[in-house]
Amino acid sequence: MDTSPLIFSLPWRTQLLQRIGILLPVKALGVPGWIATFFWGYFWVLRNPLAELTIMPLTALDRLVAFRPEALVLYASLWVYVSLAPALLKSSRELISYGVATLVMSLVGLGIFLLWPTAVPAFDIDLAQNPLFSALQGIDLAGNACPSLHVSFAIFSGIWLDRVLREVRAPGLVRILNWLWCAGIVYSTLATRQHVALDAIAGTVLGVVFALLHLGALRRIERRATGAPAPAAS
């Protein structure tokens, strides 16, 4: 089922609401199901590494970013953020390709963790004064650090959300807010000491590469489906 093109003369808010309604049962079941499956694979790899654990080194950037327990809210907001882009996809073609792209990106990341397990160094944080962090570390055990898939998914989602906002002609301020949220999530991985700068940089590269590869592949698929000619080489 493909319901595109949307009626672009409608206000951008209306277009976003229309997009949410497209394939709503599939999105409502598929997104949380995908997240649950990802966590299953994540924790399996965390508990079954194939090599010795490597502790990631600190850089000047890590020393510059102070520990901020309140950044945990931004850190946890990733799971809301990553749900927005698939909720706003306008066709089954986009939704399926999005699922495949994020699956392959996850497999690459988990494969790296399996073959090269990494962890952040032990930081001097008084968990008694930060009970939420104590609970987080009890769930997200030290490991699976580089590349930061937290960052990869934030970047991938940010690029896709920007694409959607451009398509519906959302105001520039909305697009800026999208990127501020994305940047806040990346910052939170350092400020909560769940990752170090090298993890975040590697995660950014992974997210950008997969987002660009996916968008390029999707454009080619859509051109073949519509019979549109490929753009001429400059």
C-alpha positions as CSV (number, residue, x, y, z in Angstrom):
1,M,0.0,0.0,0.0
2,D,1.4,3.4,-1.0
3,T,-0.7,6.5,-0.2
4,S,1.7,9.1,-1.5
5,P,1.7,11.8,-2.8
6,L,0.2,13.7,0.0
7,I,-1.7,16.9,-0.6
8,F,1.1,19.4,-0.2
9,S,-1.3,22.4,-0.2
10,L,-2.4,21.4,3.3
11,P,-0.8,23.1,6.3
12,W,2.3,21.3,7.5
13,R,0.7,20.3,10.8
14,T,-2.2,18.7,9.0
15,Q,0.2,16.8,6.7
16,L,2.0,15.4,9.8
17,L,-1.2,14.3,11.3
18,Q,-2.2,12.6,8.0
19,R,1.2,10.8,7.9
20,I,0.7,9.4,11.4
21,G,-2.6,7.9,10.3
22,I,-1.0,6.1,7.4
23,L,-0.5,2.4,8.2
24,L,-1.2,3.3,11.9
25,P,-1.7,-0.3,13.1
26,V,1.6,-1.4,11.5
27,K,3.5,1.5,13.0
28,A,1.8,1.1,16.5
29,L,2.8,-2.6,16.7
30,G,6.0,-2.5,14.6
31,V,7.9,0.3,16.3
32,P,7.7,-1.0,19.9
33,G,8.2,-4.5,18.6
34,W,11.4,-3.5,16.7
35,I,12.7,-1.7,19.8
36,A,12.1,-4.8,22.0
37,T,13.8,-7.0,19.5
38,F,16.8,-4.6,19.3
39,F,17.2,-4.7,23.1
40,W,17.1,-8.5,23.1
41,G,20.0,-8.6,20.6
42,Y,21.8,-5.8,22.5
43,F,21.8,-7.6,25.8
44,W,22.6,-10.9,24.3
45,V,25.7,-9.5,22.7
46,L,26.5,-7.6,25.9
47,R,26.6,-10.9,27.8
48,N,28.3,-13.0,25.1
49,P,31.4,-11.1,23.8
50,L,33.9,-13.0,21.7
51,A,37.0,-11.0,22.9
52,E,38.5,-9.3,25.9
53,L,36.9,-6.0,26.9
54,T,38.7,-2.8,25.8
55,I,38.3,0.3,28.0
56,M,37.8,3.4,25.8
57,P,40.3,6.2,26.4
58,L,39.3,9.7,27.4
59,T,39.9,12.8,25.3
60,A,40.0,16.5,26.0
61,L,36.3,16.7,25.0
62,D,35.4,14.2,27.8
63,R,37.2,16.4,30.3
64,L,35.4,19.5,29.0
65,V,31.9,18.0,29.3
66,A,30.8,18.0,33.0
67,F,28.8,15.3,34.5
68,R,25.1,16.4,34.6
69,P,22.6,14.0,36.2
70,E,19.7,16.0,34.8
71,A,20.9,15.1,31.3
72,L,19.5,11.6,31.9
73,V,16.1,13.0,30.8
74,L,17.6,13.8,27.4
75,Y,19.4,10.5,27.3
76,A,16.1,8.6,27.9
77,S,14.2,10.8,25.4
78,L,15.9,8.9,22.6
79,W,13.2,6.3,22.6
80,V,10.6,8.9,22.0
81,Y,12.7,10.6,19.4
82,V,13.4,7.4,17.4
83,S,9.7,6.6,17.3
84,L,8.8,9.9,15.5
85,A,10.4,9.3,12.1
86,P,8.7,5.9,11.4
87,A,5.4,7.3,12.7
88,L,5.6,10.0,10.1
89,L,6.5,7.9,7.1
90,K,4.0,8.2,4.2
91,S,4.1,4.8,2.5
92,S,4.7,1.1,3.0
93,R,7.8,1.5,0.8
94,E,9.3,4.0,3.1
95,L,8.4,2.1,6.2
96,I,9.8,-1.2,5.0
97,S,13.0,0.3,3.8
98,Y,13.4,2.3,7.0
99,G,13.0,-1.0,9.0
100,V,15.6,-2.7,6.8
101,A,18.1,0.2,7.1
102,T,17.9,0.4,10.8
103,L,18.1,-3.4,11.1
104,V,21.3,-3.5,9.1
105,M,22.8,-0.6,11.0
106,S,22.0,-2.4,14.3
107,L,23.6,-5.6,13.0
108,V,26.8,-3.7,12.1
109,G,26.9,-2.1,15.5
110,L,26.2,-5.3,17.4
111,G,28.7,-7.2,15.2
112,I,31.4,-4.7,16.3
113,F,30.4,-5.1,19.9
114,L,30.5,-8.9,19.6
115,L,34.0,-8.9,18.0
116,W,35.4,-5.9,19.8
117,P,33.7,-5.4,23.1
118,T,34.3,-1.9,24.6
119,A,33.3,-0.1,27.8
120,V,33.7,3.4,29.3
121,P,36.2,3.8,32.1
122,A,35.0,3.8,35.7
123,F,34.0,7.4,36.5
124,D,34.1,8.8,40.1
125,I,30.3,9.2,40.4
126,D,28.5,8.8,43.8
127,L,25.6,6.6,42.7
128,A,24.0,7.0,46.2
129,Q,23.4,10.6,45.3
130,N,22.0,9.6,41.9
131,P,19.6,6.7,42.3
132,L,18.4,6.9,38.7
133,F,21.9,6.4,37.5
134,S,22.3,3.4,39.8
135,A,19.2,1.9,38.2
136,L,20.4,2.7,34.7
137,Q,23.8,1.1,35.3
138,G,22.0,-2.0,36.6
139,I,20.2,-2.3,33.3
140,D,22.7,-0.9,30.8
141,L,25.8,-2.8,32.0
142,A,29.3,-1.5,31.2
143,G,29.9,-2.5,27.6
144,N,28.7,-2.0,24.0
145,A,30.4,1.4,24.1
146,C,31.9,2.1,20.7
147,P,30.3,3.0,18.4
148,S,27.5,4.5,20.5
149,L,24.3,3.2,19.0
150,H,22.5,5.7,21.1
151,V,24.1,8.4,19.0
152,S,23.8,6.4,15.7
153,F,20.0,6.1,16.1
154,A,19.7,9.8,17.1
155,I,21.6,10.9,14.0
156,F,19.8,8.6,11.7
157,S,16.4,9.8,13.1
158,G,17.5,13.4,13.0
159,I,18.4,13.2,9.3
160,W,15.1,11.4,8.5
161,L,13.0,13.8,10.6
162,D,14.6,16.7,8.7
163,R,13.7,15.1,5.4
164,V,10.0,14.8,6.6
165,L,9.9,18.4,7.8
166,R,11.3,19.6,4.5
167,E,8.7,17.6,2.6
168,V,5.8,19.1,4.6
169,R,7.3,22.6,4.4
170,A,7.6,22.9,8.2
171,P,9.0,26.3,9.4
172,G,12.7,26.6,9.8
173,L,12.3,26.9,13.6
174,V,10.8,23.4,13.7
175,R,13.7,22.0,11.8
176,I,16.1,23.7,14.1
177,L,14.3,22.3,17.2
178,N,14.6,18.8,15.6
179,W,18.4,19.2,15.4
180,L,18.7,20.7,18.9
181,W,16.9,17.7,20.3
182,C,19.2,15.4,18.3
183,A,22.3,17.3,19.5
184,G,20.9,17.2,23.1
185,I,20.7,13.4,23.0
186,V,24.3,13.2,21.7
187,Y,25.5,15.6,24.4
188,S,23.6,13.5,27.0
189,T,25.6,10.4,26.2
190,L,28.7,12.3,27.4
191,A,27.1,14.2,30.2
192,T,25.7,11.1,31.8
193,R,29.0,9.3,31.4
194,Q,27.3,6.5,29.4
195,H,29.8,7.1,26.6
196,V,33.0,8.9,25.8
197,A,33.7,11.2,22.9
198,L,35.2,8.6,20.7
199,D,32.1,6.5,21.1
200,A,29.9,9.4,20.1
201,I,32.1,10.3,17.1
202,A,32.0,6.7,15.8
203,G,28.2,6.5,16.4
204,T,27.8,9.8,14.4
205,V,29.7,8.4,11.5
206,L,27.6,5.2,11.6
207,G,24.4,7.1,11.7
208,V,25.3,9.5,8.9
209,V,26.6,6.7,6.6
210,F,23.5,4.6,7.0
211,A,21.0,7.5,6.7
212,L,22.7,8.7,3.4
213,L,22.9,5.2,2.0
214,H,19.2,4.6,2.9
215,L,18.0,7.8,1.4
216,G,20.0,7.2,-1.8
217,A,18.7,3.7,-2.1
218,L,15.1,4.8,-1.5
219,R,15.3,7.5,-4.2
220,R,16.5,4.8,-6.7
221,I,13.6,2.5,-5.6
222,E,11.1,5.3,-6.0
223,R,12.4,6.2,-9.4
224,R,12.1,2.6,-10.6
225,A,8.6,2.4,-9.2
226,T,7.4,5.6,-10.9
227,G,9.4,5.2,-14.1
228,A,11.1,8.5,-13.5
229,P,14.5,9.0,-15.3
230,A,17.6,9.2,-13.2
231,P,19.0,12.7,-12.7
232,A,21.6,13.7,-15.4
233,A,25.2,13.7,-14.3
234,S,26.6,17.2,-14.0
